[in-house]
């Protein structure tokens, strides 16, 4: 749930007038979690231009290949 924490840090930075960026590293298997998409929607809603999410697209998660568990289309 790193993206939710990153969103919180990015919001706090904006509210406190701090000039830093928050980076979140995620695996592609993590993207099957609903909380990730809720966090992504919140980042867009709050216009968090100080947040950068990086996805390690290795096609693996703990329960197997990501394509077998939940197909992930191209991310832009």
C-alpha positions in Angstrom: 0.0 0.0 0.0 2.9 2.3 -0.7 1.0 4.5 -3.1 -1.5 5.5 -0.4 1.4 6.5 1.9 3.0 8.4 -1.0 -0.2 10.2 -1.7 -0.4 11.2 2.0 3.2 12.5 1.9 2.6 14.4 -1.3 -0.5 16.1 0.1 1.3 17.0 3.3 4.2 18.5 1.3 1.7 20.7 -0.6 -0.2 21.8 2.5 3.1 22.7 4.3 4.5 24.5 1.3 7.4 22.1 1.0 9.2 21.7 -2.3 10.0 18.0 -2.6 8.9 15.1 -4.7 7.6 11.8 -3.4 8.6 8.6 -5.3 6.8 5.3 -4.9 8.2 2.0 -6.3 5.6 -0.7 -6.9 5.5 -4.1 -8.4 3.1 -4.9 -11.2 1.4 -7.6 -9.0 0.5 -4.9 -6.5 -1.5 -3.1 -9.2 -4.3 -5.7 -8.8 -5.1 -4.2 -5.4 -8.1 -1.8 -5.2 -6.4 0.5 -2.8 -3.7 1.3 -5.5 -6.4 2.5 -7.9 -8.2 4.5 -5.2 -4.8 6.2 -4.4 -4.2 6.9 -8.0 -7.6 8.5 -8.3 -6.9 10.6 -5.2 -3.6 11.7 -6.7 -5.3 12.9 -9.8 -8.1 14.6 -7.8 -5.6 16.5 -5.7 -3.4 17.3 -8.7 -0.3 15.9 -7.0 2.4 16.9 -9.5 4.9 16.2 -6.7 4.2 12.4 -6.7 5.9 9.9 -9.1 4.9 6.3 -9.2 7.4 3.8 -10.7 6.1 0.3 -11.6 8.5 -2.7 -11.9 6.9 -4.6 -14.7 8.5 -8.0 -14.1 5.3 -10.0 -14.8 5.5 -11.7 -11.4 3.6 -11.7 -8.1 3.5 -13.9 -5.1 0.8 -16.2 -6.5 2.4 -16.6 -10.0 2.6 -14.8 -13.3 0.6 -11.5 -13.3 -0.9 -12.4 -16.7 -2.4 -15.6 -15.2 -3.8 -13.8 -12.1 -5.0 -10.5 -13.6 -4.0 -9.2 -17.0 -2.5 -5.8 -17.0 -2.7 -3.6 -20.1 -0.1 -1.0 -21.0 0.4 1.8 -18.5 1.0 5.3 -19.8 
